Amino acid sequence: MSEMKKEGPFAIIRDKDGRVVHRQIDQQGPRKNWRQYARLMTNDGLDMFQKMVSIAKGEAFQTEITLPTGEKMLSEPMIPPLSVQKEAAKDVFELIHGKAVAATEVVKAEEEAKELERVRAMSDDELYRLLERGTEEAVLVEAGDEVEQYAYDPSEDE
Protein backbone atom coordinates (compact mmCIF):
# COMPACT_ATOMS: atom_id res chain seq x y z
CA MET A 1 0.00 0.00 0.00
CA SER A 2 1.17 3.57 -0.70
CA GLU A 3 1.88 6.24 1.85
CA MET A 4 -0.41 9.14 2.63
CA LYS A 5 0.27 12.36 0.68
CA LYS A 6 -1.20 15.83 1.11
CA GLU A 7 -3.10 17.16 -1.91
CA GLY A 8 -4.79 20.51 -1.27
CA PRO A 9 -6.81 20.34 1.94
CA PHE A 10 -6.93 16.53 1.82
CA ALA A 11 -4.67 13.71 2.96
CA ILE A 12 -4.93 11.03 0.24
CA ILE A 13 -3.84 7.40 -0.07
CA ARG A 14 -3.54 6.02 -3.63
CA ASP A 15 -3.09 2.42 -4.75
CA LYS A 16 -0.25 1.25 -7.06
CA ASP A 17 -2.30 2.27 -10.14
CA GLY A 18 -2.80 5.83 -8.84
CA ARG A 19 -6.46 5.50 -7.89
CA VAL A 20 -7.66 7.11 -4.66
CA VAL A 21 -8.16 4.47 -1.97
CA HIS A 22 -8.81 6.77 0.99
CA ARG A 23 -9.26 10.52 1.38
CA GLN A 24 -9.81 12.67 4.47
CA ILE A 25 -9.59 16.33 5.44
CA ASP A 26 -6.17 17.17 6.85
CA GLN A 27 -7.06 18.56 10.29
CA GLN A 28 -3.59 19.72 11.48
CA GLY A 29 -4.89 20.61 14.99
CA PRO A 30 -6.80 23.72 16.12
CA ARG A 31 -6.46 26.97 14.22
CA LYS A 32 -4.47 29.65 15.93
CA ASN A 33 -6.66 32.74 15.87
CA TRP A 34 -7.66 35.33 18.46
CA ARG A 35 -10.50 33.15 19.76
CA GLN A 36 -8.10 30.29 20.45
CA TYR A 37 -5.71 32.60 22.32
CA ALA A 38 -8.62 34.10 24.32
CA ARG A 39 -9.71 30.58 25.32
CA LEU A 40 -6.18 29.71 26.41
CA MET A 41 -5.75 32.93 28.44
CA THR A 42 -9.15 32.73 30.20
CA ASN A 43 -9.45 29.01 30.93
CA ASP A 44 -12.02 28.60 28.12
CA GLY A 45 -13.87 31.70 29.41
CA LEU A 46 -14.48 30.22 32.87
CA ASP A 47 -12.36 32.91 34.56
CA MET A 48 -14.44 35.67 32.91
CA PHE A 49 -17.70 33.99 33.88
CA GLN A 50 -16.59 33.65 37.52
CA LYS A 51 -15.62 37.34 37.57
CA MET A 52 -19.02 38.33 36.11
CA VAL A 53 -20.82 36.23 38.76
CA SER A 54 -18.79 37.78 41.58
CA ILE A 55 -19.57 41.30 40.28
CA ALA A 56 -23.27 40.39 40.04
CA LYS A 57 -23.19 39.21 43.66
CA GLY A 58 -21.58 42.49 44.75
CA GLU A 59 -18.44 40.87 46.14
CA ALA A 60 -15.58 43.20 47.02
CA PHE A 61 -12.42 42.89 44.94
CA GLN A 62 -8.89 44.24 45.06
CA THR A 63 -6.39 44.85 42.30
CA GLU A 64 -2.63 44.68 42.47
CA ILE A 65 -0.90 48.06 42.26
CA THR A 66 2.78 48.61 41.45
CA LEU A 67 4.22 51.62 43.29
CA PRO A 68 6.86 53.88 41.67
CA THR A 69 9.44 52.15 43.88
CA GLY A 70 8.58 48.82 42.22
CA GLU A 71 6.87 47.51 45.34
CA LYS A 72 3.57 45.71 44.74
CA MET A 73 0.55 46.01 47.00
CA LEU A 74 -3.21 45.45 46.93
CA SER A 75 -5.64 48.33 46.46
CA GLU A 76 -8.45 49.19 48.86
CA PRO A 77 -11.36 46.76 48.58
CA MET A 78 -13.83 47.97 45.97
CA ILE A 79 -17.49 47.02 45.64
CA PRO A 80 -19.05 47.45 42.19
CA PRO A 81 -21.88 50.03 42.04
CA LEU A 82 -25.46 48.74 41.89
CA SER A 83 -25.82 49.66 38.20
CA VAL A 84 -22.77 47.53 37.35
CA GLN A 85 -24.06 44.68 39.54
CA LYS A 86 -27.45 44.83 37.81
CA GLU A 87 -25.87 44.73 34.34
CA ALA A 88 -23.62 41.79 35.30
CA ALA A 89 -26.59 39.93 36.83
CA LYS A 90 -28.57 40.49 33.61
CA ASP A 91 -25.66 39.18 31.51
CA VAL A 92 -25.30 36.06 33.70
CA PHE A 93 -29.06 35.47 33.58
CA GLU A 94 -29.09 35.78 29.77
CA LEU A 95 -26.15 33.39 29.47
CA ILE A 96 -28.04 30.81 31.51
CA HIS A 97 -31.62 31.31 30.26
CA GLY A 98 -31.24 33.09 26.91
CA LYS A 99 -32.15 36.63 25.96
CA ALA A 100 -35.69 37.92 26.43
CA VAL A 101 -37.76 38.49 23.31
CA ALA A 102 -38.13 42.16 22.46
CA ALA A 103 -41.57 43.59 23.25
CA THR A 104 -41.96 44.76 19.66
CA GLU A 105 -41.58 41.19 18.44
CA VAL A 106 -44.31 40.02 20.85
CA VAL A 107 -46.69 42.75 19.63
CA LYS A 108 -45.92 41.89 16.00
CA ALA A 109 -46.57 38.19 16.63
CA GLU A 110 -49.90 39.00 18.32
CA GLU A 111 -50.96 41.19 15.37
CA GLU A 112 -50.04 38.45 12.90
CA ALA A 113 -52.06 35.91 14.92
CA LYS A 114 -55.09 38.23 14.93
CA GLU A 115 -54.82 38.74 11.16
CA LEU A 116 -54.55 34.98 10.63
CA GLU A 117 -57.66 34.37 12.73
CA ARG A 118 -59.52 37.09 10.80
CA VAL A 119 -58.61 35.46 7.47
CA ARG A 120 -59.59 32.00 8.75
CA ALA A 121 -63.01 33.33 9.74
CA MET A 122 -63.72 34.66 6.20
CA SER A 123 -65.97 32.86 3.76
CA ASP A 124 -64.72 31.75 0.36
CA ASP A 125 -66.37 34.74 -1.35
CA GLU A 126 -64.75 37.17 1.08
CA LEU A 127 -61.33 35.56 0.56
CA TYR A 128 -61.76 35.72 -3.22
CA ARG A 129 -62.59 39.44 -3.05
CA LEU A 130 -59.58 39.99 -0.74
CA LEU A 131 -57.29 38.27 -3.24
CA GLU A 132 -58.68 40.31 -6.14
CA ARG A 133 -57.91 43.57 -4.36
CA GLY A 134 -54.36 42.62 -3.33
CA THR A 135 -52.97 43.95 -0.08
CA GLU A 136 -55.79 46.48 0.33
CA GLU A 137 -58.52 45.77 2.84
CA ALA A 138 -61.46 43.86 1.36
CA VAL A 139 -64.84 45.55 1.63
CA LEU A 140 -67.97 43.44 1.66
CA VAL A 141 -70.48 44.60 -0.95
CA GLU A 142 -74.02 43.38 -0.91
CA ALA A 143 -75.55 42.30 -4.21
CA GLY A 144 -77.25 45.21 -5.98
CA ASP A 145 -75.18 47.96 -4.28
CA GLU A 146 -73.56 50.48 -6.58
CA VAL A 147 -69.76 50.49 -6.24
CA GLU A 148 -67.64 53.33 -7.49
CA GLN A 149 -64.45 52.03 -9.16
CA TYR A 150 -61.21 53.92 -9.83
CA ALA A 151 -58.17 53.00 -11.94
CA TYR A 152 -55.07 52.01 -9.97
CA ASP A 153 -52.40 54.74 -9.86
CA PRO A 154 -49.00 53.41 -8.60
CA SER A 155 -47.73 56.95 -7.92
CA GLU A 156 -50.21 57.20 -5.03
CA ASP A 157 -48.30 54.50 -3.11
CA GLU A 158 -45.15 56.57 -2.86
Residue pairs with C-beta under 8 A, 6 or more apart in sequence:
1 13
1 15
1 21
2 13
2 14
2 15
2 16
2 21
3 13
4 11
4 12
4 13
5 11
5 12
5 13
5 14
6 12
6 26
9 25
9 26
10 23
10 24
10 25
10 26
11 23
11 24
11 25
11 26
12 20
12 22
12 23
13 20
13 21
13 22
13 23
14 20
14 21
15 21
30 36
38 45
39 45
42 48
49 92
49 95
52 88
52 91
52 92
53 88
53 92
54 61
55 61
55 80
55 84
55 85
55 88
56 85
56 88
56 89
56 91
56 92
57 85
58 79
58 80
58 85
59 79
60 77
60 78
60 79
61 77
61 78
61 80
62 74
62 75
62 76
62 77
62 78
63 74
63 75
63 78
64 72
64 73
64 74
64 75
65 72
65 73
65 74
65 75
66 72
67 73
80 88
94 100
119 127
119 130
122 130
126 138
126 140
129 138
129 139
129 140
129 141
130 138
141 147
